[in-house]
Amino acid sequence: MVTPRSKKRKRKNVTGERNKFVQIPLKLVTEILGRLPVKSVARCLLVSKTWAKLISSKRFIKSFPFGSSTSQPRVLVAFIDIDRRKKQQDWYLFSPSSSSTSFMSCLTFPLLDPEREYNAHYVNGLISLGYGQEQQFITNPSAGKIIHLPSVKIRTSLDEQIVRSFFGYDSVHDQYKVLCLKEKPQISTKHQVHTLGAKKKPWRAIQKCRIQKCRIRHRTFSNRHVCIDGVVYYVAYTGADFSQLSLMRFHLKSVSVNLFTSLPPGIGPLHFVTLINYKGKVALSAKTSTYKYEVWIVDQDAVWSKKSFSIEPWKDLIQLSFHITGTIRTGEFVLAPRHYSEGFSVIYYNPDTNSFRNTKVEVNEDYEFKRRGTRAIVFSDYVESVRLL
């Protein structure tokens, strides 16, 4: 005769199994979570309060993904499909590698002005999006999350109408900040800063003494900028008659703005120049002809040097016009088209070895944007983030 086990004994066994589960060392849990995809980590927030607290901690967020310093550098490709009827833009995000292309997510943003191209900037896992006064979108593409920042208050009079916005990350205090420059037609007049997640004033004015000790007036050239080691660099007109082009810098830690150095005289038209991070230094990249490029690099002593290269030897493999979009930490330049047209590829050029590799972005036929000559943006050296917005 078989004697059935009692419910009490069964309950005791289940409790024992739970205790074994709870007794997993927190260090091991941290290591496992740190190597999971972002969406899997997000689901783990619901496992327990302990896990949720761990995943939300600054230490875990800054370290994620574990082992990223030795992993293969990645790029993030965004194809932007404009729908004027619905007044929205859909961002289709893909992460290509040498072996495959992964679809990450589709994000939808309102289309505030169909005639304007929004400026997009990637910093440490997050992307800022917008145009001037209406810049105020920050997204974590890995998690598919979007937040809308508070509006910048400006007077509606004609003497204050141009607004520039720059996005940066301060790793010392683990803070993201948006610098807003409100300008009259001639000079930069007012500076405000928004700290992501700040509970006090949404926009804080920078004290005049921090704006410029030597009181140099400047007028920003464009919204193009780059953030390196907690400093945002951008180009501006300076001098008595605003005829000198200079490189300005905004220090996120001290919340201060100053002039770094003048631009080199042989750099050429700035309308085709992009600011990039080259091996931890500020660089200005430009396309000088169909297959030729120049990169001007400045060190911390404000000394400029120039690199020139050509991809003409591989022109048979290139069907579209490619532009430098950035670099990855291997020192390779990343080049890509600005629109999707019968396929899309990302080129990596290594100036040290004069080598070239091509990664094709495979996109499913179901995506309608493929038939529209859709705008494309490539974000270099992309790293996933578990930061909760």
VOGU-3710 file (C-alpha; in Angstrom, 3 decimals, decimal comma):
1> mvtprskkrk> 0,000/0,000/0,000  1,359/3,388/-1,072  1,045/6,120/1,493  0,471/9,589/-0,052  2,780/12,376/1,095  1,141/14,952/3,276  0,549/18,511/2,032  2,610/19,772/4,943  5,641/17,809/3,794  5,169/19,011/0,200
11> rknvtgernk> 4,910/22,599/1,371  8,092/22,132/3,390  9,967/20,877/0,330  8,796/23,857/-1,756  9,914/26,227/0,987  13,274/24,507/1,072  13,689/24,952/-2,684  12,842/28,640/-2,341  15,424/29,041/0,401  18,050/27,456/-1,838
21> fvqiplklvt> 17,087/29,954/-4,561  17,298/32,892/-2,186  20,717/31,745/-0,985  22,352/32,329/-4,392  25,232/34,718/-3,639  24,381/38,272/-4,624  27,750/38,592/-6,353  26,857/35,667/-8,630  23,401/37,131/-9,325  25,037/40,439/-10,266
31> eilgrlpvks> 27,461/38,708/-12,623  24,657/36,754/-14,334  22,369/39,779/-14,721  25,234/41,883/-16,053  25,676/39,541/-19,016  22,006/39,291/-20,018  20,340/41,329/-22,804  18,655/44,534/-21,653  15,119/43,241/-22,190  15,863/40,146/-20,078
41> varcllvskt> 17,278/42,342/-17,309  14,096/44,450/-17,419  11,981/41,344/-16,764  14,188/40,496/-13,782  13,043/43,707/-12,080  9,870/41,812/-11,152  11,638/38,853/-9,506  12,161/40,467/-6,106  12,790/43,766/-4,370  16,423/42,770/-3,894
51> waklisskrf> 16,925/42,223/-7,607  15,068/45,422/-8,494  17,260/47,396/-6,092  20,383/45,795/-7,548  19,441/46,494/-11,183  18,492/50,105/-10,347  21,734/50,827/-8,486  24,216/53,280/-10,000  27,032/50,769/-9,688  25,194/48,134/-11,746
61> iksfpfgsst> 24,037/50,650/-14,371  27,553/52,055/-14,867  29,089/48,557/-15,136  26,496/47,161/-17,561  27,028/45,319/-19,837  29,717/43,350/-17,988  32,728/42,540/-20,115  31,873/45,319/-22,608  35,443/46,655/-22,554  36,651/43,502/-24,269
71> sqprvlvafi> 33,631/42,812/-26,464  33,343/43,674/-30,155  32,483/47,379/-30,691  29,001/47,919/-32,102  27,137/50,545/-34,057  23,449/51,379/-33,914  21,658/52,168/-37,177  18,416/54,169/-37,185  16,179/54,372/-40,260  13,742/57,264/-39,871
81> didrrkkqqd> 10,359/56,967/-41,567  8,450/60,279/-41,718  4,630/60,191/-41,694  3,404/63,741/-42,325  -0,253/62,705/-42,239  0,046/61,312/-38,716  2,611/63,987/-37,791  5,034/61,422/-36,456  8,387/59,840/-37,225  9,137/56,162/-36,651
91> wylfspssss> 12,701/55,151/-35,802  13,592/51,586/-36,801  16,706/50,607/-34,848  19,106/47,865/-35,938  22,392/46,589/-34,529  24,517/45,011/-37,293  27,508/42,731/-36,780  29,844/40,847/-39,094  27,538/37,809/-39,027  23,986/39,145/-38,650
101> tsfmscltfp> 21,701/42,137/-38,117  19,517/42,376/-35,020  16,332/44,441/-34,940  16,318/46,296/-31,630  13,115/48,331/-31,443  10,851/50,847/-33,154  10,393/54,213/-31,458  7,779/56,804/-32,406  8,327/60,538/-31,923  5,982/63,437/-32,720
111> lldpereyna> 6,817/65,397/-35,865  6,735/68,991/-34,659  7,941/70,537/-37,913  8,030/68,465/-41,150  10,447/70,938/-42,751  13,148/70,492/-40,106  15,584/67,656/-39,588  15,867/66,717/-35,948  19,341/66,587/-34,446  20,211/63,290/-32,789
121> hyvnglislg> 23,191/62,709/-30,484  24,295/59,522/-28,735  26,056/59,573/-25,362  26,725/56,546/-23,145  23,655/54,472/-24,013  21,148/57,328/-24,410  20,124/59,440/-27,404  18,881/63,031/-27,388  16,565/64,114/-30,160  15,023/67,372/-31,269
131> ygqeqqfitn> 15,623/70,759/-32,776  16,663/73,735/-30,684  13,896/74,811/-28,349  11,938/71,661/-29,150  14,852/69,307/-28,551  13,460/67,756/-25,489  13,404/64,002/-26,122  15,762/61,543/-24,462  15,518/57,844/-25,285  17,097/54,599/-24,183
141> psagkiihlp> 16,903/52,617/-27,448  17,895/49,339/-25,777  14,868/49,444/-23,507  12,595/51,259/-25,982  11,924/54,044/-23,455  11,367/57,752/-24,234  10,991/60,789/-21,982  9,975/64,323/-22,926  11,974/66,990/-21,117  10,359/70,195/-19,844
151> svkirtslde> 10,232/73,006/-22,396  12,848/75,731/-22,375  11,279/79,080/-21,585  12,285/81,885/-23,937  10,818/85,252/-24,740  8,851/85,420/-27,964  10,387/88,731/-29,040  12,612/88,825/-32,123  15,736/89,671/-30,141  15,921/86,169/-28,652
161> qivrsffgyd> 14,961/83,410/-31,036  17,818/80,981/-31,769  18,129/78,037/-29,395  20,954/75,479/-29,453  20,965/72,331/-27,340  23,914/70,063/-26,495  23,799/66,678/-24,741  26,530/65,217/-22,521  27,378/62,723/-19,783  29,401/63,286/-16,598
171> svhdqykvlc> 30,803/59,899/-15,538  32,142/61,242/-12,221  28,663/62,051/-10,906  26,869/59,658/-13,287  24,730/62,495/-14,648  23,367/63,358/-18,082  22,966/67,060/-18,805  21,498/69,163/-21,602  23,055/72,587/-22,190  20,724/75,108/-23,800
181> lkekpqistk> 22,129/78,296/-25,341  19,566/81,016/-25,964  20,889/83,509/-28,454  20,153/86,856/-29,948  20,865/87,021/-33,681  24,478/87,961/-32,918  25,645/86,474/-29,618  25,026/83,718/-27,104  23,239/85,502/-24,284  21,746/83,033/-21,840
191> hqvhtlgakk> 22,765/79,540/-20,778  20,574/76,979/-19,042  21,253/73,399/-17,966  18,896/70,493/-17,394  20,112/67,516/-15,358  18,328/64,293/-16,254  16,320/63,095/-13,265  16,678/66,341/-11,301  13,797/66,886/-8,882  14,275/70,624/-8,436
201> kpwraiqkcr> 14,171/73,239/-11,195  13,851/71,603/-14,638  16,171/74,205/-16,196  18,863/75,962/-14,171  20,630/79,128/-15,323  24,439/79,070/-15,383  25,969/81,814/-13,286  27,621/84,559/-15,350  30,974/84,044/-13,649  30,983/80,446/-14,857
211> iqkcrirhrt> 30,053/81,258/-18,445  33,387/82,828/-19,249  36,007/84,277/-16,966  37,395/86,416/-19,766  33,867/87,328/-20,919  34,302/86,094/-24,503  31,084/86,420/-26,459  30,297/83,751/-29,002  27,619/82,618/-31,441  27,192/78,897/-32,005
221> fsnrhvcidg> 27,757/77,587/-35,524  25,294/74,676/-35,356  23,857/71,990/-33,083  26,719/69,598/-33,911  28,775/68,589/-30,889  30,615/65,713/-29,225  30,990/64,691/-25,564  34,341/63,293/-24,378  35,193/62,549/-20,737  32,524/64,838/-19,309
231> vvyyvaytga> 33,188/67,762/-21,660  30,916/68,825/-24,535  32,722/70,435/-27,479  31,032/72,608/-30,111  32,036/75,173/-32,744  31,214/78,872/-32,414  31,980/82,255/-33,944  34,139/84,442/-31,674  36,106/87,674/-31,907  35,072/91,307/-32,035
241> dfsqlslmrf> 33,157/90,854/-35,291  32,383/87,124/-34,830  34,593/86,175/-37,774  36,854/83,731/-35,887  35,808/80,068/-35,731  36,655/78,512/-32,373  36,160/75,288/-30,468  34,163/75,875/-27,283  33,808/73,457/-24,389  31,165/72,935/-21,735
251> hlksvsvnlf> 32,376/71,171/-18,571  29,483/69,149/-17,177  31,049/68,624/-13,737  31,642/72,328/-13,011  28,784/73,523/-15,262  31,046/76,057/-16,987  31,619/77,203/-20,574  34,908/78,448/-22,020  36,902/78,791/-25,233  39,309/75,913/-25,935
261> tslppgigpl> 41,129/76,902/-29,124  40,759/78,354/-32,610  40,014/76,081/-35,550  42,896/75,339/-37,958  42,930/77,655/-41,009  42,968/74,872/-43,607  39,912/73,011/-42,445  37,567/74,071/-45,262  33,779/74,692/-45,223  32,249/73,697/-41,887
271> hfvtlinykg> 28,863/72,814/-43,366  30,315/69,399/-44,240  32,241/68,890/-40,987  31,274/66,482/-38,187  32,638/66,509/-34,623  33,757/63,045/-33,510  35,716/61,295/-30,760  39,002/59,918/-32,093  40,904/57,892/-29,479  39,680/60,192/-26,699
281> kvalsaktst> 40,486/63,402/-28,591  38,218/65,893/-30,331  38,300/65,573/-34,104  36,644/67,369/-37,005  35,975/65,099/-39,972  35,146/66,204/-43,508  34,613/64,643/-46,919  36,807/66,464/-49,459  35,849/64,510/-52,603  33,936/61,395/-53,638
291> ykyevwivdq> 36,342/58,985/-51,951  38,682/61,233/-49,943  38,424/62,386/-46,328  40,251/64,630/-43,858  40,231/64,397/-40,075  41,628/67,247/-37,954  42,558/66,111/-34,427  43,354/68,383/-31,482  45,121/67,319/-28,275  44,743/68,778/-24,790
301> davwskksfs> 47,538/71,271/-25,519  45,408/72,679/-28,375  47,818/71,374/-31,039  46,134/70,302/-34,292  47,191/67,414/-36,531  45,624/66,083/-39,729  44,916/62,611/-41,090  43,907/62,094/-44,720  42,732/58,879/-46,324  40,958/57,540/-49,383
311> iepwkdliql> 38,612/54,601/-49,887  38,974/54,738/-53,685  40,715/51,310/-53,831  37,395/49,808/-52,713  35,127/51,967/-54,875  33,768/48,920/-56,736  32,235/47,747/-53,452  30,641/51,119/-52,720  27,439/52,158/-54,450  26,490/55,244/-52,419
321> sfhitgtirt> 28,075/58,379/-51,023  29,619/57,584/-47,631  30,309/60,053/-44,819  32,283/59,700/-41,589  29,824/59,220/-38,720  32,317/58,547/-35,931  34,872/56,049/-34,692  34,929/52,908/-32,581  37,416/52,227/-29,808  39,604/50,088/-32,104
331> gefvlaprhy> 40,543/53,364/-33,814  38,581/52,578/-36,966  36,571/55,289/-38,711  32,908/54,468/-39,289  31,476/55,541/-42,654  27,890/55,192/-43,841  25,354/56,702/-46,281  22,835/59,253/-45,044  19,872/57,517/-46,699  18,645/53,988/-47,372
341> segfsviyyn> 18,689/53,142/-51,061  18,542/49,563/-52,369  20,504/48,263/-49,423  22,646/49,729/-46,671  26,216/49,085/-45,532  28,534/50,385/-42,824  32,240/50,708/-43,647  35,062/50,467/-41,096  38,399/51,958/-42,138  41,567/51,447/-40,073
351> pdtnsfrntk> 44,082/54,260/-40,807  46,913/52,455/-38,996  46,783/49,359/-41,215  45,068/50,962/-44,236  42,512/48,164/-44,077  38,833/48,182/-44,899  35,868/46,025/-43,906  32,256/46,232/-44,956  29,201/45,228/-42,897  25,886/44,955/-44,693
361> vevnedyefk> 22,755/45,860/-42,715  20,194/43,188/-43,567  16,656/44,594/-43,404  13,509/42,487/-43,804  11,423/43,116/-46,930  8,372/43,825/-44,751  9,649/47,264/-43,741  7,961/49,854/-45,956  10,593/52,518/-45,297  12,926/50,623/-47,661
371> rrgtraivfs> 10,997/52,015/-50,622  11,137/55,681/-49,585  14,810/56,677/-49,570  14,578/56,935/-45,793  17,037/59,051/-43,798  19,616/57,004/-41,893  21,691/57,833/-38,805  24,572/55,682/-37,548  25,655/55,930/-33,897  29,222/54,705/-33,359
381> dyvesvrll> 30,622/52,639/-30,475  27,138/51,910/-29,187  26,729/50,254/-25,769  23,438/49,024/-24,318  22,156/50,662/-21,131  19,772/49,438/-18,427  19,199/52,973/-17,190  15,569/53,549/-16,229  14,205/56,820/-17,627
//
